[in-house]
Amino acid sequence: MGEGRLCIIGEEKSESNIKLIEEAKKRFDSVFFVPISGIHIGLTDRFSITYRTTDLLKFDAILPRIPRYFSSYAYQLLSLFPEDTFMAIKPISFLLACERFFLLTVLRKRNIETINLRLTHTKNAALRVLEENGFPLIIRTPNKKTGVFVANETEAKTIIDAFTALKQPILIEDVIKDMVSVYVVEPEVIGAVKKRSEEKDIVFSKGKIKSFKLKPEIEQLALDAAKSIEAQIARVDITTSDIPKVVNVELNPNLITPSKVMGKNIVEKLIKNVYENYKAHKEKPVLIKFFEDAKSVMKDVLKGKQIMI
């Protein structure tokens, strides 16, 4: 039997989440799954986070399996846990990943290669973007996954007119032809799959996946991208054309289908790393105290030498 009490917070007991619960029970003392919609936050005479009669503040570790549309609430909820609670994905990760344009902006600022995106809020601004860039392009709204493939200016103007009429911001991006999804669980990459689709918008369209052997530079890019938004667990989508660039980051990926395709038990590896990271987190305060004490002793020693001299 392992140690620690793990709380998995998700939307529902999907196949991925059920497998995570089963695997986590092999390592943690206790495992509890909580639907995020059933959580009650109390700001009364005493602060509380509960699910039915269970006090969630008693858990040592939190594994968030929270969908993107709960991102704002996920940030608020997870931020309320004590600082010494281990979290496989930090609260800030959900804010950074909730909107794709903002996500890639943050990654670019942190020196992570990303694909090119252009965000506009008016028709005229969008038309200027078209003048500056060639075709084909993908046009979508930031809050809508599916994009529209446009091959020429006439098609693009039709879509822009429609979005403008709906008073929606306009996201214009390069067409991605090759994309791999890399599964990261700090400190390693578990594996990757390559997606093929008959749709022009390969990023969010349905398609078939097959196992893919990663080059070192793509593997490192995925690790850097996840780390830069403080997520120990993530699926990082990367274009393999020319220079590898990040296309998207998903914090709540499906784990079952890629496991079958790769012939690897992603769930087992994920829980193993989460457990090891949890143990390292528990030991960290002790190590920090040790080094602080050592530093203090060294200062005294050096001070003594100076006095002797």
N, C-alpha and C positions, 0 to 999 in steps of 0.2 A: 504494500500500500504506500502511496506517495504522501504528499503533504499539501496543505492549503485548501481553501474553499473557493471554488470557481463559480462565477455567475455568468452565464451566456445570455446576453440581451439581444433579442431579434424580433422579427415581426411575427413569425409563425414557425411551427416545427416542420420545416421543409426537409427533404431527404438529406440535404447537406447538413442541416442543423442536428438532425437525429443522429447522424453518423458522428458528428462532433461530440455530442453528449455521451454516446457510447464509448468513444475513444478516450474522452477526458476522464471518465470514471476509472480508467485503468491507472491513472497517474495522480489525480487529485483525491483528497480525502472525501470531498463531497462536491457534487455538480448540480447546479440548479438552473433551469431554463426559464427566462422571464419574457413574456410578450411585452414589447415596449409600450403598446397602447394601454396596458393594464397597470402601469406604474403610477403611483401616487406620490407627489412631492409635497411635503408639508412645511410651511414656513409659519409656524405658530409659536407657542412658548418654547418649543424645542424643535430643532431641524430634523427632518426625517425623509427617507426615501423608502417606500414600501411597495410590495406587491401582495395584495390581500393581507395576510397577517405576518408576512415575512419581511424582516428588516434587511434591506439590501446593503446597508452600510456595514454589516458584519462580515461581508465577503472580502477575502484577501486579494482576489484577482477578478478582473472583468474582461470578458472576451466579447466585444461588440460585433454583432452580425446585423447591422442596421442599414436599411435601404437608403438610397440617396435622398428620397423625398422627406425623410425624417432628419435630415442633416442639421438643421438649425436646432431642433429639439434635442438631438443627440449631443450637440455641443453643450447646451445648457445643462442637460441631465448629468453627463459624465463629468463636467466641471465641478459639480457639487460633491463628488466623492472626496474623501480625505486624500492628502497628498501622497501618503504612503501606500495607497491602493495601486496594485499593479494593473496597467491597462495595455493590452496588446496593440490597441490603436488609440492614440491620444485624442482628447476632445477637439483640439485645433484641427486635426486631420479632416474631420467631417466638414468644418467650415471651408477649408481650403479646397476640398474635392467636390463640394456641392454644386458648383457651377463651372462648367468645363473651361470657358474662356479665362475666368479668374484663376483656375487651377494652373493652366499652362502659362499664364502670366507670372504666377509665383515661381513656378519651376524655372522659367527663363531667367528671372531675377536671381535665382540661386544657381545659375550657370549650368542648368540642365537643358540639353538640346530638345527642342519641341518643333512640331510642325507649324507652319504659318497660318495664322487666323487674323481676320479683320472684323471688328465689331462696329456697327454703325446704328444710329437711331433715326436717320432720315433718308428719304429717297435720294436726295441730291448727293449726300455723302456716299451712299452705296454706289451710285452711278460713277462717282469719281474713282472709287475702288476698281470698278470694272474697266475703266479707262487705263488704269495703271497696271492691271494684271491681265494675263492672257486667259484663254479658255482651254479645256473645260474647268468648271468649278463646282463646288457643292455649296448650296445656300440653305440655311436652316435658321430657326430661332433658337436662342440659347436654352430655352426650357423645353424644347422638343427634340427628341433624339433623331428621328428620321429626317434626312436631308434630301434636297431635290438636286439632281444632277442637271446642270445646264451646259449646253455645248456652244452656245453663241449669245450675242448681246440681246437678241430679240427674246429668247427664252428667259434670260436673266431678268430683263425688265418686267416681264409678265409676273414672275415670282415676287420681285421686289414690290411691285404695285399691290399685290395681294397682301403681303406682310405689312406694308405701309397702311393700307385700308384697315387692317386689324390692329393698328397701333402697336406693332410688335418690333422689337429690336431685330436687326438683321446680322447674322453671322455668316461670313463668307470665308471658305477655306479651300485649300488645295485638295485635289482628288487623290485619295490614298489607294494605291494599287496592291501593295503587299503589306500585310500586318501580322505580327505575331503577338500572342498574349503570354506574358511571362508571369509565373506564379512565384511571388516572393514571400518568404517567411524568415525574417531576420534570424540568423545572419547569412542565409543562403538563398539561392534560387532553387526551387524544387523541380521545376521543369517548364516547358513551354509548348504551346500548340500554335499551328499556323492556320489562319482562317481563309476559306475560299468561299466566295459568294457570287451568284449570278447578278446581284444588284450592283449598281454603280457606287452606292454609298456603303463601302465595305465596313466602315467603322461601327455602325449600329444595326446593320441589316442582319437577317438570319443567314446562316451558311453552314458549311461543313468544316470540321476542324481535323487536323491530323498532327501527330507528334512532330516536333521540330527540334533539331539539335542547334543549340545556341552558340554563336561566336562569343568570345570573351568580352568584346566591347559592348554587345547588346546586353549580356548578363550584368555587366557593371553598370550600364545605364539604368537598368531596371532597379538595381539595388540602390543607386544614388537617388533615383526619383522617389522611391518609397521612403527612404531615410529623410529626404529633404522636407517631407510633409509629416514627419514623425509617426509613420505607420509601419509597424513591424509586420503587418500582413497586408498584401495588396496584389491585385492583378494589374500589371502595367502593360498597356498596349503600345507597341512600338512599330513604326514603319521600318522595313528592312531595305527600302530603296535608297540608293546613294548613301548618305550619311544617316545612321540610325537616329531616329527622333521620336520622342514620346508623343503619342496621339491622345491617350486618355489614361486615367487611373481609376480603378474600381475597388472600393473597400469591402464590398460584400459580394464576391464572385460565387458562381456555382462551382462546387468542388467535385461533384460526382461525374459528370460527363468528361471533363478533362482527365480525371483519374483513369477512366476506362480507356480513353484514347491513348494516353501516355503509358498505360500499364504500370502506373505508380499509385500508391495509396497516399494521395495528397493530404487527406484528413489525418492519417497517422503521423505523417511528418510534421504537419502543422501543429498538432497538439504536443508532439515531442518538443518542438522548438519553443512553443508558448510556455510549456512547463519549465524548460531550462532557463528561459528568459525570466520567468517568475522567480525562480530560485536565485538567479543572479541579482535580481531587483531586491530581494530580501537581504542578501548579503552586502549589497552596496553601501548602506549606511554604516555598517561595521567597518568596511574598508576605508570609507571616507574618514571616519573617526580615527582609524589607525594612522592614516597618512597625515591627518591634522596633528595628531599627537607626536608623530615622528618629526614633523616639520617644527613643532614647538621645541622638541628636545634638541634638534639640530641648531636652532637659533640660540638656545642656552649654551650649547657646546661652543659655537662660534664666538658668542659673547664672552665666555670664559677664557677662550684663547686670546681674545683681544685684550682682556684685562691682564692676563699673564704676560703678554708682550709689553 
